[in-house]
Amino acid sequence: MVASFADGDENAVIFSAITGQSHLVDSAVIDFLDVLPSNVFMSEQAILDACGEDTKDEQKVLLTHYITDIINNLLAHEIISCSE
């Protein structure tokens, strides 16, 4: 995952090798994602729980949107399937 920031911007454009697409994500979320081990699967709830008490609700919402975006892209590329 590669993040690039514009000067003075609180958002980052992330290129995800997993999805092959760029995503606009709040820089505070990037700071949190950088500490996650890339080879460990964590459920969305586990990631949100790991955010800590000082994480703002807006950051959790942005993180949820980012995770959802990745999942939707993986589904669209048929890398993963959805069991109903």
DSSP file (Angstrom, degrees, kcal/mol; ACC not computed):
  #  RESIDUE AA STRUCTURE BP1 BP2  ACC     N-H-->O    O-->H-N    N-H-->O    O-->H-N    TCO  KAPPA ALPHA  PHI   PSI    X-CA   Y-CA   Z-CA
    1    1 A M              0   0    0      0, 0.0     2,-0.5     0, 0.0    15,-0.2   0.000 360.0 360.0 360.0 129.6    0.0    0.0    0.0
    2    2 A V  E     -A   15   0A   0     13,-2.1    13,-2.6     2,-0.0     2,-0.4  -0.968 360.0-164.1-119.8 128.7    1.5    3.4   -1.0
    3    3 A A  E     -A   14   0A   0     -2,-0.5     2,-0.4    11,-0.2    11,-0.2  -0.911   3.9-171.6-113.1 138.8    0.1    6.6    0.4
    4    4 A S  E     -A   13   0A   0      9,-1.7     9,-2.2    -2,-0.4     2,-0.4  -0.997   6.7-158.8-129.8 136.5    0.8   10.1   -1.0
    5    5 A F  E     -A   12   0A   0     -2,-0.4     2,-0.3     7,-0.2     7,-0.1  -0.896  12.3-136.5-114.9 140.1   -0.1   13.3    0.6
    6    6 A A    >   -     0   0    0      5,-0.6     3,-2.3    -2,-0.4     5,-0.1  -0.683  48.4 -83.9 -85.3 149.7   -0.6   16.8   -0.9
    7    7 A D  T 3  S+     0   0    0     -2,-0.3     3,-0.1     1,-0.3    -1,-0.1  -0.311 113.8   1.1 -56.6 126.8    0.9   19.6    1.1
    8    8 A G  T 3  S+     0   0    0      1,-0.2     2,-0.4    -3,-0.0    -1,-0.3   0.521 100.9 131.0  74.9   5.0   -1.4   20.7    3.8
    9    9 A D    <   -     0   0    0     -3,-2.3    -1,-0.2     1,-0.1     0, 0.0  -0.738  49.3-156.6 -94.9 139.2   -4.0   18.1    2.9
   10   10 A E  S    S+     0   0    0     -2,-0.4    17,-3.5    -3,-0.1    18,-0.4   0.446  75.0  75.1 -90.8  -0.3   -5.6   15.9    5.5
   11   11 A N  E     - B   0  26A   0     15,-0.3    -5,-0.6    16,-0.1     2,-0.4  -0.778  65.1-155.4-109.2 156.5   -6.4   13.2    3.0
   12   12 A A  E     -AB   5  25A   0     13,-3.4    13,-3.1    -2,-0.3     2,-0.7  -0.969  15.9-132.5-128.1 145.9   -4.1   10.8    1.2
   13   13 A V  E     -AB   4  24A   0     -9,-2.2    -9,-1.7    -2,-0.4     2,-0.5  -0.890  30.1-162.7 -94.7 120.1   -4.5    9.0   -2.1
   14   14 A I  E     -AB   3  23A   0      9,-3.7     9,-2.8    -2,-0.7     2,-0.6  -0.882  12.2-154.5-107.3 131.2   -3.7    5.3   -1.5
   15   15 A F  E     -AB   2  22A   0    -13,-2.6   -13,-2.1    -2,-0.5     2,-0.6  -0.931  14.6-158.4-100.0 122.7   -2.8    2.9   -4.2
   16   16 A S  E  >> - B   0  21A   0      5,-2.5     4,-2.7    -2,-0.6     5,-0.6  -0.889  14.6-159.0-103.6 122.3   -3.6   -0.6   -3.0
   17   17 A A  T  45S+     0   0    0     -2,-0.6    -1,-0.1     1,-0.2    -2,-0.0   0.777  94.3  60.1 -66.4 -25.0   -1.9   -3.5   -4.8
   18   18 A I  T  45S+     0   0    0      1,-0.2    -1,-0.2     3,-0.1    -3,-0.0   0.944 119.0  24.3 -68.1 -47.5   -4.7   -5.7   -3.6
   19   19 A T  T  45S-     0   0    0      2,-0.2    -2,-0.2    58,-0.0    -1,-0.2   0.696  95.3-134.8 -91.6 -20.2   -7.4   -3.8   -5.4
   20   20 A G  T  <5S+     0   0    0     -4,-2.7     2,-0.3     1,-0.3    -3,-0.2   0.702  71.8 100.3  72.9  17.9   -5.2   -2.3   -8.1
   21   21 A Q  E   <S-B   16   0A   0     -5,-0.6    -5,-2.5    -7,-0.0     2,-0.3  -0.861  73.6-111.6-132.5 165.4   -7.0    1.1   -7.5
   22   22 A S  E     -B   15   0A   0     -2,-0.3     2,-0.4    -7,-0.2    -7,-0.3  -0.753  28.9-165.3 -96.5 147.1   -6.4    4.3   -5.7
   23   23 A H  E     -B   14   0A   0     -9,-2.8    -9,-3.7    -2,-0.3     2,-0.7  -0.992  19.5-132.0-133.4 139.0   -8.5    5.3   -2.7
   24   24 A L  E     +B   13   0A   0     -2,-0.4     2,-0.4   -11,-0.2   -11,-0.2  -0.831  39.7 169.7 -91.0 118.5   -8.9    8.7   -1.0
   25   25 A V  E     -B   12   0A   0    -13,-3.1   -13,-3.4    -2,-0.7     5,-0.1  -0.971  40.1 -99.8-135.5 144.1   -8.5    8.1    2.7
   26   26 A D  E >>  -B   11   0A   0     -2,-0.4     4,-1.5   -15,-0.2     3,-1.0  -0.351  32.4-127.2 -59.9 137.5   -8.1   10.4    5.8
   27   27 A S  H 3> S+     0   0    0    -17,-3.5     4,-2.1     1,-0.3    -1,-0.1   0.799 107.9  61.4 -62.3 -28.9   -4.4   10.7    6.8
   28   28 A A  H 3> S+     0   0    0    -18,-0.4     4,-1.4     1,-0.2    -1,-0.3   0.844 102.8  51.7 -65.8 -31.9   -5.2    9.7   10.4
   29   29 A V  H <> S+     0   0    0     -3,-1.0     4,-2.9     2,-0.2    -1,-0.2   0.889 106.4  53.9 -69.6 -38.7   -6.5    6.4    9.0
   30   30 A I  H  X S+     0   0    0     -4,-1.5     4,-2.3     1,-0.2    -2,-0.2   0.925 104.6  54.6 -59.8 -44.9   -3.2    5.9    7.1
   31   31 A D  H  < S+     0   0    0     -4,-2.1     4,-0.4     1,-0.2    -1,-0.2   0.885 112.6  43.7 -56.8 -38.9   -1.3    6.4   10.4
   32   32 A F  H >< S+     0   0    0     -4,-1.4     3,-1.3     1,-0.2     4,-0.4   0.920 111.5  51.9 -73.1 -43.8   -3.3    3.6   12.0
   33   33 A L  H >< S+     0   0    0     -4,-2.9     3,-1.4     1,-0.3    -2,-0.2   0.821  98.9  66.5 -64.2 -30.1   -3.2    1.2    9.0
   34   34 A D  T 3< S+     0   0    0     -4,-2.3    -1,-0.3     1,-0.3    -2,-0.2   0.759  98.1  53.2 -63.0 -24.1    0.6    1.5    8.9
   35   35 A V  T <  S+     0   0    0     -3,-1.3    -1,-0.3    -4,-0.4    -2,-0.2   0.555  87.5  99.1 -89.3  -6.5    0.9   -0.2   12.3
   36   36 A L  S <  S-     0   0    0     -3,-1.4     2,-0.3    -4,-0.4    11,-0.0  -0.623  83.0-114.7 -79.8 135.5   -1.2   -3.2   11.2
   37   37 A P    >   -     0   0    0      0, 0.0     3,-1.1     0, 0.0    -2,-0.1  -0.530  20.3-143.7 -66.4 131.8    0.8   -6.3   10.2
   38   38 A S  T 3  S+     0   0    0     -2,-0.3    -2,-0.0     1,-0.2    -3,-0.0   0.683  94.7  54.0 -74.8 -16.4    0.2   -6.8    6.5
   39   39 A N  T 3  S+     0   0    0      2,-0.1     2,-0.5     0, 0.0    -1,-0.2   0.312  91.3  87.3-101.0  10.1    0.2  -10.6    6.7
   40   40 A V  S <  S-     0   0    0     -3,-1.1     2,-0.4     2,-0.0     0, 0.0  -0.933  71.1-136.8-113.8 127.6   -2.5  -10.9    9.5
   41   41 A F        -     0   0    0     -2,-0.5     2,-0.4     0, 0.0    -2,-0.1  -0.671  25.5-179.8 -80.4 131.2   -6.2  -11.1    8.7
   42   42 A M        -     0   0    0     -2,-0.4    -2,-0.0     4,-0.0     2,-0.0  -0.997  26.1-122.8-129.5 136.8   -8.3   -8.9   11.0
   43   43 A S     >  -     0   0    0     -2,-0.4     4,-2.2     1,-0.1     5,-0.2  -0.328  31.5-108.4 -69.2 160.3  -12.0   -8.6   10.8
   44   44 A E  H  > S+     0   0    0      1,-0.2     4,-2.4     2,-0.2     5,-0.2   0.914 121.5  50.1 -56.3 -43.7  -13.4   -5.1   10.4
   45   45 A Q  H  > S+     0   0    0      1,-0.2     4,-2.7     2,-0.2    -1,-0.2   0.888 108.1  52.9 -64.7 -37.8  -14.7   -5.1   14.0
   46   46 A A  H  > S+     0   0    0      2,-0.2     4,-1.7     1,-0.2    -1,-0.2   0.890 109.7  48.9 -64.4 -38.4  -11.3   -6.2   15.3
   47   47 A I  H  X S+     0   0    0     -4,-2.2     4,-0.6     2,-0.2    -2,-0.2   0.929 112.4  47.5 -65.6 -44.8   -9.6   -3.3   13.4
   48   48 A L  H >< S+     0   0    0     -4,-2.4     3,-0.9     1,-0.2     4,-0.4   0.897 111.2  51.4 -63.8 -39.1  -12.1   -0.8   14.8
   49   49 A D  H >< S+     0   0    0     -4,-2.7     3,-0.8     1,-0.2    -1,-0.2   0.847 106.6  55.0 -64.3 -33.3  -11.6   -2.2   18.3
   50   50 A A  H 3< S+     0   0    0     -4,-1.7    -1,-0.2     1,-0.2    -2,-0.2   0.607  85.3  85.1 -76.3 -11.6   -7.8   -1.9   17.9
   51   51 A C  T << S-     0   0    0     -3,-0.9    -1,-0.2    -4,-0.6     3,-0.2   0.848  90.7-138.0 -60.0 -34.5   -8.2    1.8   17.1
   52   52 A G    X   -     0   0    0     -3,-0.8     3,-1.2    -4,-0.4    -1,-0.1  -0.143  25.6 -71.4  94.5 165.8   -8.2    2.7   20.8
   53   53 A E  T 3  S+     0   0    0      1,-0.2    -1,-0.2    -3,-0.1    -2,-0.1   0.743 124.8  61.0 -70.2 -24.3  -10.3    5.1   22.8
   54   54 A D  T 3  S+     0   0    0     -3,-0.2     2,-0.4     2,-0.1    -1,-0.2   0.469  77.9 109.0 -84.9   0.4   -8.6    8.3   21.4
   55   55 A T  S <  S-     0   0    0     -3,-1.2     2,-0.1     1,-0.1    -3,-0.1  -0.630  71.3-125.4 -78.6 129.6   -9.8    7.5   17.8
   56   56 A K     >  -     0   0    0     -2,-0.4     4,-1.8     1,-0.1     3,-0.3  -0.366  14.7-119.3 -74.0 153.1  -12.5    9.8   16.7
   57   57 A D  H  > S+     0   0    0      1,-0.2     4,-2.3     2,-0.2     5,-0.2   0.869 114.8  57.5 -58.9 -37.4  -15.8    8.5   15.4
   58   58 A E  H  > S+     0   0    0      1,-0.2     4,-2.5     2,-0.2    -1,-0.2   0.882 105.0  51.2 -62.3 -36.9  -15.1   10.2   12.0
   59   59 A Q  H  > S+     0   0    0     -3,-0.3     4,-2.4     2,-0.2    -1,-0.2   0.892 109.3  49.7 -66.9 -39.1  -11.9    8.2   11.7
   60   60 A K  H  X S+     0   0    0     -4,-1.8     4,-2.4     2,-0.2    -2,-0.2   0.889 110.6  50.3 -66.2 -38.3  -13.7    5.0   12.4
   61   61 A V  H  X S+     0   0    0     -4,-2.3     4,-2.4     2,-0.2    -2,-0.2   0.930 111.6  47.8 -64.3 -45.1  -16.3    5.8    9.8
   62   62 A L  H  X S+     0   0    0     -4,-2.5     4,-2.4     1,-0.2    -2,-0.2   0.899 111.7  50.2 -62.7 -40.3  -13.6    6.6    7.2
   63   63 A L  H  X S+     0   0    0     -4,-2.4     4,-2.6     2,-0.2    -1,-0.2   0.910 109.8  50.7 -64.0 -41.7  -11.8    3.3    8.1
   64   64 A T  H  X S+     0   0    0     -4,-2.4     4,-2.6     1,-0.2    -2,-0.2   0.909 110.6  49.2 -61.3 -42.6  -15.1    1.4    7.7
   65   65 A H  H  X S+     0   0    0     -4,-2.4     4,-2.5     2,-0.2    -2,-0.2   0.899 111.0  50.4 -63.5 -40.2  -15.6    3.0    4.3
   66   66 A Y  H  X S+     0   0    0     -4,-2.4     4,-2.2     2,-0.2    -2,-0.2   0.924 111.7  46.6 -64.4 -44.9  -12.1    2.1    3.3
   67   67 A I  H  X S+     0   0    0     -4,-2.6     4,-2.5     1,-0.2    -2,-0.2   0.923 113.1  49.6 -62.5 -44.3  -12.5   -1.5    4.3
   68   68 A T  H  X S+     0   0    0     -4,-2.6     4,-2.8     1,-0.2    -2,-0.2   0.896 108.9  53.3 -61.2 -40.7  -15.8   -1.7    2.5
   69   69 A D  H  X S+     0   0    0     -4,-2.5     4,-2.1     2,-0.2    -1,-0.2   0.911 109.7  47.7 -61.4 -43.8  -14.3   -0.2   -0.6
   70   70 A I  H  X S+     0   0    0     -4,-2.2     4,-2.5     2,-0.2    -2,-0.2   0.937 112.5  48.8 -62.3 -46.7  -11.5   -2.9   -0.6
   71   71 A I  H  X S+     0   0    0     -4,-2.5     4,-2.5     1,-0.2    -2,-0.2   0.923 111.0  50.0 -60.8 -44.8  -14.0   -5.7   -0.1
   72   72 A N  H  X S+     0   0    0     -4,-2.8     4,-2.5     1,-0.2    -1,-0.2   0.888 111.4  49.2 -62.0 -39.0  -16.3   -4.4   -2.9
   73   73 A N  H  X S+     0   0    0     -4,-2.1     4,-2.0     2,-0.2    -1,-0.2   0.896 110.3  50.3 -67.4 -39.6  -13.3   -4.2   -5.2
   74   74 A L  H  <>S+     0   0    0     -4,-2.5     5,-2.5     2,-0.2     6,-1.1   0.898 112.3  47.8 -64.7 -39.4  -12.2   -7.7   -4.4
   75   75 A L  H ><5S+     0   0    0     -4,-2.5     3,-1.4     3,-0.2    -2,-0.2   0.924 110.4  52.0 -64.4 -43.9  -15.7   -8.9   -5.0
   76   76 A A  H 3<5S+     0   0    0     -4,-2.5    -2,-0.2     1,-0.3    -1,-0.2   0.852 111.9  45.7 -62.9 -35.1  -15.8   -7.0   -8.4
   77   77 A H  T 3<5S-     0   0    0     -4,-2.0    -1,-0.3    -5,-0.1    -2,-0.2   0.376 111.2-123.6 -88.6   4.8  -12.6   -8.6   -9.5
   78   78 A E  T < 5S+     0   0    0     -3,-1.4    -3,-0.2     2,-0.2    -2,-0.1   0.804  74.0 129.8  56.9  32.3  -13.8  -12.0   -8.3
   79   79 A I  S   <S+     0   0    0     -5,-2.5     2,-0.3    -6,-0.2    -4,-0.2   0.803  79.4  19.5 -80.6 -32.4  -10.7  -12.4   -6.1
   80   80 A I  S    S-     0   0    0     -6,-1.1     2,-0.3    -9,-0.1    -2,-0.2  -0.899  79.4-138.6-128.1 162.6  -13.1  -13.3   -3.2
   81   81 A S        -     0   0    0     -2,-0.3     2,-0.6    -3,-0.1    -6,-0.1  -0.849  12.7-127.2-120.3 160.1  -16.6  -14.5   -3.3
   82   82 A C        -     0   0    0     -2,-0.3     2,-0.5    -7,-0.1    -2,-0.0  -0.919  16.3-153.3-109.5 120.3  -19.6  -13.6   -1.1
   83   83 A S              0   0    0     -2,-0.6    -2,-0.0     1,-0.1     0, 0.0  -0.799 360.0 360.0 -93.3 132.5  -21.5  -16.4    0.6
   84   84 A E              0   0    0     -2,-0.5    -1,-0.1     0, 0.0    -2,-0.0   0.401 360.0 360.0-112.8 360.0  -25.1  -15.6    1.3
